[in-house]
Amino acid sequence: MSNSLTSAPAAPAKTDFIRSIVREDLASGKHAAIRTRFPPEPNGYLHIGHAKAICLDFGIAGEFGGDCNLRLDDTNPAKEDPEYVRAIQDDVRWLGFDWHSLRHASDYFEVFYLAAEKLIRQGDAFVCDLSAEQVREYRGTLTEPGRNSPFRERSIEENLDLFRRMRAGEFPDGARTLRAKIDMASGNINLRDPALYRIKHVEHQNTGNAWPIYPMYDYAHSLSDAVEGITHSLCTLEFEDHRPLYDWCVDKVDLAHSQELVQPLLDRGLPFEAAKPRQIEFSRLNFNWLVMSKRKLLQLVESGRVDGWDDPRMPTLQGIRRRGYTPSALRLMVDRVGISKQNSLLDISILEGALRDDLDAHAPRRMAVLDPLKVVLTNLDAGHEESLTFANHPKDAAQGERSIPFARELWIEREDFAEVPPPGFKRLTVGGDVRLRGAGIIRCDEAVKDADGNVVELRCTLDPESRPGMDGANRKVKGTIHWVSAKHAVMAEIRLYDRLFTVADPDSDADGKTYVDYLNPDSRKVVTGYIEPAAAGAAPEQGFQFERNGYFVADRYDHRADAPVFNRSVTLRDTWAGK
């Protein structure tokens, strides 16, 4: 017997412009090994857009036998929190990746400081006393060059003295900055003497109150890549205009040939890995129907319009994980979207389609009734019980089978019965037949109503010649419906999640509206339904297709076997198409 693992054809090699660069660099001997990094700032929760960067950073390293570091760019302590650090690590692991080394930009604060003193001694940096408002005035515009700061020509000695006093905490917040000395007439505004350090008397989650000055992002990011020996620094397109500054910092400091600057790390037992990295930009992952601004998401959380950062309607990785999105679905989506240098707004159906395809292939099937209507099979004995065998997955025999109890009283979906059927209705009517999935054909003889005229029970007969395996099972009927045994079914809380916004562009401010005005009031409905026993015992985060209803997942936090809670991940088909 052949081994399916070895006989299956190998997946084709991924091709895009970044992977082409990596292949060329390895083939030419420029790099003996590849090292990438995923460098989120721990100032919020990761969202769907980050999934692309994670898959790219870790994926490329893995494909080419290299390493990928997880680095927390924690240079802005006022906005950072250990809660976000933990969530980021959880998200990366959930997506199926692990890091070569866990680093923090704060690990390198001493290196950044020594590098800044080197820039001052080289005449490449100066201490500036201009206020933030004055800096903006001096910067110029896209069409007009900037003007040199009046402090630009300070002596090296004075700059070193002032910078050391900044380091000692002598000056208040905002009083001075350390700026690169590049070109105030540059067509790239990022090169107009950008700030490298600012004064902030803020406690840092890792370094406490040791530092009253903190490096700016562009400076810290470039040197962090250099000190870690990153070969390919993959960034989204908004950093393309920052690349000249990135290269300037890397080249002017030259950590690869300045071991003395890295000595604080060597003294802590870290290896000397410094090298010259290359920044490469790719397009962001943007979807319609979503809001991904951290500010707006924070407002949704703080205003109570959603149930926290991990609300299943949120585009955070914590949220979509709780919704029932799988790591394999996200990786499939990233593969389908591809890597390009053109920003574009993608339709959310691409994301939802990847989830449907993944779950269709892998999710076991179960039966659940979300809006129950009782059916009594009057020709069965009151105590009738039997077990029916169902496949766990119609396309994957390897998933095996399960037993489902069948009895005289059942629950079916209320919408599967119509007293006055509309044209084309193919399910149950009074006097009509329908096939019970895997159990036989039933005829509805009577609809029992309450005092208000509402149908509360259907009295039906089961055709004894139509049971599975009998000749009568081949009798043609128009429809097939699902069911659960009323006696054996388990009551469950079912949370029906849908898109959070009612329009494709919730960021639009047309007609004076904001994204809050476009919130979908039906994005979360909670119903009490009945599920077959085999679903109740699901582990948290186990996903199923509830036949004919959609894909559902046992809630990560609230689900228990004795009190099941399921979240709808996605409907069986796109119900928003054409809206």
N, C-alpha and C positions, 0 to 999 in steps of 0.2 A: 504494500500500500504506500502510495506516495506521501511524502511529508508536505502538507500545504504551506508550511512556513518557508521551506526551502525551494519549493517548486513555483511559488507565486512569483510573477515577474517583478523585477525591481522597479521602484517608483522612478519616473524620469527625473533627471537632474533639473533643479529649478534654474531658470535663466532670467536675469534682469541685469540692469546696468551696474548695480552694486556687486553682485556676485561675479560679474565679468571682471571688474576691477580687482577683486580679491584673487580670482584665478590667475590673472596676469601678474599680480604682485608675488604670488607664490611661485609661479613658473619662472619668473625672471630672477628669483633669489633675493628680491627686495626684502622679503620677510620669510623667515624659516617657519614661523608659526603665527597664527592669527589671534589677536586679542581684541575683544570688543567690551563694551560696558553698557548697562542700562542705568541712567543717572537721574531718577526722579527727585524733585524737591519734595521733602516731607511736609508739605503745607496743605495737604488735602488727600482725598481718596482718589485712586487711579480710576479712570473711566475707559469706555470702549476704545477711544482713540489711542490710549496707551497700549492696548493689546497688540496693535500693529508693531509698535516700537519694540515691545518685549519679544514678540515672535521673530522679528528681524534681528535684533541684537543677539539673542540667545541662539536663534536658529542658525544664523550664519556661522557663529563660533562652533556650534555642534557639527554642522555639515562639513566644515573644513578642518576638524580635529583640533580646534583652538579652544580658548577660554573666554568666558564672559564674566566680568565682575558686576555685582550689584553695588552701586555707589549712591548713597544718599547725599544730594547736594544741599547740605544743611548750612548755608552761609547767611540765612536771613532768620535768625532765631525768633524774632517777634511773631512770625507766622507759622512756626513749626511745632510739632507735637509728637511725643513718643507713640501716641495712638496711631498716627498716620504711618509711622515707621513699621509698626507691627502689621498693619493692614497691607502695606506694600509688599512685605515679605510673604505674607499669606497669599496675596494675589499671584505673585510670580510662581510660587510653588504650585498653586492650584492650576495654573496654565500649563504645568508640566515641565517647568524648568528649574534648574538649581544653579547657583553661582559658584564660580571658582573661588572668589574671595568677596566677603562683605566689607565694604569700605564706606567711610564718611569723608566728605570734603573737610570736615573739621579735624580729621586725622592729620591733615597737611597744613594746618594753620601756621606752624612754625616755618615750614618750607616756604609758604607764600610770603611770609614776612621777610625771610632772608632774601628771597628773590626780589622783593620790592626794594630792599636796600641796595641790591646789585643794580637794579634799574636806575636808582638815584645816582649811584657812583658812576654809572655809564653816561649820565646826562640824559637818560630816557624817561625820567619821571620827576615830578616836582610837587611840592605841597602848595595848594591853592586855597586862598582865604575867601574866595567868592562864595556868596550864598547860592543856594540852589536856583533861586529866581535870577540872579545875576549870571550864573552859568548858562541858563537858557537864553538870556539876552545876548551873550557873547557868542553863542553857538552858530548863529546865522540861520539860514533857511535852505531849502532844497535848491534855490536859485541864487542865493547870496552866500559868499564865504563867511566864515566866522572870524572873530577877532581874538588875538592872543590875550590870555589873562595877564593882568599887570604883575602877577607873581611868577610868571613863567621863567624869568631869568634869574631867579634866586640862585645863589651859589650852591654847589653840592653840599658844602658843610652846613649851610643854613637849612637846606632841605632834610639832611640826615638828622640834624638836631630837632627840627619840628616834628618829623615823622616819629622819632623815638619818644618824643613827649606825647604825641598822639597815642602811641602804644602804652605809655605810662598812665594814660587816663587823665591827663592834665586839662584837656579842653572839653567843652560841652558838646552834646550831639549837634551835628551839622555845622560846627564852627570851621572845620577845615576838611579837605579831601586830599588824597594823593591821586594825581592825575598823570596819565601817560603823556609824554611829549612827542606828538606825532605830526599832525598837519591840520591846522585850523581852516585851511582852504580846500581840504579834500572834498571831492564830490560825494564820498561816502561819509555821512554824518557820524557814523560809528567811530571814525578815525579822527574826529576833531577833539583831540586831547581828552579821551574818555576817562572817567573816574575809575580808579583801581581799588581804592579803600575809602570807606566812610566811617565816621565816628558814631557808634551806637552803644550806649551804656545799657545793654540788655543781657540778661542771663541766658546762657546757651544750654540746651538740654544735655550736651556732652561735656562741654568745657567750663560750665558754671560761669563765674565772673572773671575768668582769667584774661579775657580779651575785651577791651572797650572799643576796638576797631574790628571791622569785618570786611573781607574782600568782596568786590563786586562779582556778579555772576560770570561775566565773560572772562575775567582774569582767572578766577578760581577754577572754572570749568576747563579751560585750556591747559592749565598747569596740572590739574588733577589727571587729565588724560595723559599728559607727558610723564608724570611721575609713576603712573601705573604701567607704562609701556604699552598703552593702547595703540594698536596699529591702524584701526579704522574707526573713527569717531562718527557714528551715524546720528544725524540730527534731522529734524523736520525743516521744511523749506524756509520758515521765517528766520532761520539762523544763517541763511546764505549770505546776507549782507554783513553778517558778523564774522564771516570766515577770515577776511583780511586782518581783523583785530585778533582773532584766534591765532592765526599764523604769526602775527607780530609778537604776541606774548610768548609763544613757544620758542620762536627764533631768538628774541632778545634775551630771554632768561637762559635758554639752552641747558636745560636740566640734564640732558643726555651726556653732556661734557662738563658738568658742574657738580660732581659728587659731594662737594662740601655743602651745597645747599640742601642736599637730601640726608645729610648726616644725622639729623634728629630722628629720622625713620630708621636708619641703620642702627642707631643706638638702641632702638626698641626691638631689634631683631628682625626687621623687615628686610627683604632682599633689595638690592639695587636693580631696578627694572626700567629706569628712565629711558625714554626714547622719543623720537619725533613722530607724533600722530598725524593722520590726515583726516580732515573733516569732510564728510560727504553728506549731502542733503537729499531727502526724499519727501514726497508729498504726505501731508497729514491725512488721517482718516476722519472724514466728516460725513455725517448722515443727516438727511432731513428728518423731520418729525421729532428731533431731539434738541435739547439744550445742554451744552457741555461746559458753559462758563462756570468756574468754581464759585464766583460771586452769586450767580443766579441759583445754582444748586444749593448753596448755603442758605439763601433766602427761603427756598422751598422747605428746607429742613427746619430752620428756626421759626418759621411762621406756622409750622404744623400742617402744611398742605400735603406733606408726605410723612411717612413713619420712620424718618431717619435716613442716614446715608445708605443703608442696606435695604431700603424699601425696594421691592421687586420692580417698581416702575422707574427707578432711577437708572441712569446710564453708567453708574459706577460699576466696577467689576464686582464689588461686594453685592450690589443690587441685582445685577443680571445673573450672578451665580445663584442667589436666592430665588430668582425667577425660574431657574431651571436650565439656563444656558450651560452648555458643557464646554470644557476646554477644547475638545476636538471640533466642536462647531465653530468656535472662534478661530481656531487655526485654519479650518476650512475656509471661513470667510476671508481671512487675510490672504490665503493662497489665491482665492478667486479675484479679489480686488487687485492684487499684484503690486509691484513697486514701480513708481514713476516719479518724474520731476514736475508733474502737472497737478496742481491742486484742483480738486473737483468735489462737488457735493453729490454724494451717493444716495441712492434711494434705500430707505430702511428695509425694503423687501429683500435686498441682498443679504442683510444680516438675518432676517427672519427665515429666509429660504435656506440658508446654511444650517440653521437650527433644525428646521423641518427635515431636511435631507439626512442630517446626522441621526436624529431621533427615529426617523422612519427605519433606518438601517439597524439601529441598535436597541431602541427602547422596547422592553417587553410589553405585551398587550394585557390589559385588564378591562373589566367591565365596571362601569359606575353609572349611576342614575342621579342626575343633578336636580331634576324637577320631578319628583316621583308621583306616579299615579298607580294605584294598586290594581293588579289583575288577579282574579280568582279563577283557577281552572276547575270548573265544577264537576268534571268527570273524573277527577282524581280523588282518592281517599283523603280525608282530612289530615291524616298523619303521613301522607306520602312524602318520602325523601329518597333521593338518589344522588349519586355523584357522576358528573359528566367530565370527560377528559377534553381539555383544550390545549392547543399548542400555545406556547408562550410567545412565539413570533412566527407569523405565516411564511416568512422568507428565510428563516434561520432555524433549521431543525436542531442545531447544536444547543439552542437555548432550552430545549426540552419541553416538557408538558406539565400541566397542573390540573388538579381536580377542582371542579366548581359544584357546589351543592345546588340541587334543583328540587323545588317543592311545589305544593299546591298554590301557594300565594307568592306572587312576584311583584316587584316594582319595575315599571317601564317609564320612559320619558313621557311627560304629559304631551309634548308636541308630537309624539308618535301616534296620537289618537285624534280624530276629528269627527265630531257628531255630524257636521255638515262639511264634508271634505271639499276643499278648493280644487279647481281643475288640475289634473296631473298628480294629485295626492296618491302616494303608493304605500301608505302604511295602514294602520288599523282603523276600521270604521265599523259601525254596527251592521252586522250581516256580512262583513268582509273578512278575508283571510290575510294573515301575515306570517312570515317565518320568524320564529324565535331563534336567534343565533345558536346553533349547535344543539337545539332541544326539540325541534319539530314545528309543525304548522298549527296555528290556533285560529279559531273563528270567534269573533265577538258576537255574543248573543244578546247582551243587555248592558246598557250604561246606567249605573245607579247614581242618583243625584241627591244632594242634600236639600234642606228647606229653601235655600236660595237659588236652587236650580243649577248648582255647580256639579259637574261630574266628579264623583269621589271614588268610584270603583267600577271596574269592568268585569263582567261575568262572561267567561269564555270557555270554550271546549278545546281540548288538545286532540288532534287527529292521531290516534294510536298507531296508524300505519305510516306516519310520516317521521318517525323517530330516526335519528342518524343511523345509517347502515341498512335501513329498510327500503323497499322499492318505492314506497310512497313518499320518501324524502325527495324524490326527483320531481314530484309534482310542482308545476310552475306556479309561483305566486309573485305578485308585483314587488313586494318589499321584504326586507329583512331588518329586524330591530334587535337591540340588545336588551338585557334584563339583569336583575339580580334577585336572588331568593329573599323574600321579605323576612323569613325566619332567621336566615344565616347572615344576611348583609350587615355590615358595620356602618353605623352613622358616622359621617365625616364632615368636617368644615372644609368647604371648597371655596377658595379665593379666586375669583375670575378677574385676572388682570388684563388690561388692554393698554393701548398707547396713552401716554400721559397728556398729550396735547391733541387738539382737534384739527390743527392745520399743519401743513408740511413745513412751514417756516415760522415757528413760534417766536423767533428772534425779531420778526418784523415789527416795526413800531408804527405801521400805517394806521391812519385814523385815530392817532393818539393812544392806541392800545399798547400793552406790553405783553410779555409772554404769560404773565399771570392770568390775563383775560382769556387766554386760549386753553386753559386747563380743561381737560376732559372730565366732566362729572361722573362719567361711567367707566373711568379707568380702573376702578376697583369695586367689585360687587362680591358680597359674601353670601353663600347659600349653604343650606344643609342638605347633603345628599346621602346616598347609600352606595357603598363600594363592596365588591366581593372580598371575602376574607383574605385572599392572597395579596390584596393590595394593602390592607390594614397593617400587615406585618412588615411593610417596607422600612428600610433604614432611612434616616434623614438624608436628603439629597438624592434619593433614588428616584429615577424618572420612569414614567410609563406613558404609553398611549392609552388613554381611556377611550375605548372604541367608539367612533362616531362623534366624540366630544372634543378631542384635541389632545395635546401633550401636557402632562402634569408632572409635578415633582413634589415629593414629600418635603415639607418645609424644613429648612436647615435647623431651625431653633425650636419651633412650636410643635412639630409632629411627634406623636407617641402612638404606639400600637393600640392603646386603650382610648386614645382621643386623637384620631388621625386628622392631620391638616395638610391639604394639598393646594399648591399654587398652580394656576394655569400658566404654562410656559409660552405656548403659542397655539393658535387655532390650527386645524388641519389644513386649511387653505387661507389665502389672503382675503380677508373680508373687507379690506380698505381699498382694494384696487378700484380705481375710477372715482374715488371720493374727491 
